[in-house]
Amino acid sequence: MVVLNYLRKYWIKFVVSLAIGILLMCIYNWINGHWDVPMFYSNGGFIAGASLFLIGMLSLVNSFGAFDLSSFYFRRKRVDETRKENYGEYVNRRAEERAHSHLGFLPYAIVGIVFIIVAIAIFYSIPVTQ
């Protein structure tokens, strides 16, 4: 039941991360010009998986507030008509917003790990020729 509720809440992140992974793999194969060699699918899948896993880890770090200072200048709101919120108010508001979504990084990490596992499986299924 918990997993089903999680999937209902973050299904769009799973779809987006899958689309990003497939796009990265296709870009890798397009740049190299090899659509029929399994080794390039393995390489592209590993690059896509590692990229998605990195996006997930950066999202995890962001959920702890690591990028609050850099995002403060772009995302602060007006408190009233005369001033915008200061950094302390911004940090408190962001902490309250983050209190509800601690597991938003998991879709990227899960799809990235799946891409890496598939890339390793393709790599080891390629016959060795001399």
Phi, psi and omega in degrees: 000321179293319180294320180295319176295322178295317179295324177294324183283321187244025184296327181292326177292325175296316181295316180295317180293324176295317178296320178296317180297315179294320178297316179297319179294319178293321177297318178299314180292325179293319179296319181277342177074019181241104179259353185246001181259121182298332181298325180287330173292324177294314179296314180296321177295323179291318178297316179296317180295317179295322178295315179295321178296320177296319176299319178297319180290323175294325175294323176297314179297322178295327180292344175267359176092020184291333183253020182296320182295318181286328180275350180301320185285341182258337190240010181284153184249164175279131176282314174214193185285346185259336184212160173262165181291149178274178186296321179297317177295321179297315180297318178296318179296317180293324178295321177293322178292323182284344183298338184263347185225082178268342186252026180288345180277341187299320180302318179293317180293318181294312180294323176298317178294322178297317177299319180294318180296317178295321178296320178293320178296319177295319181300315182280351176268352179285127179291143180273126178243147181267000000 
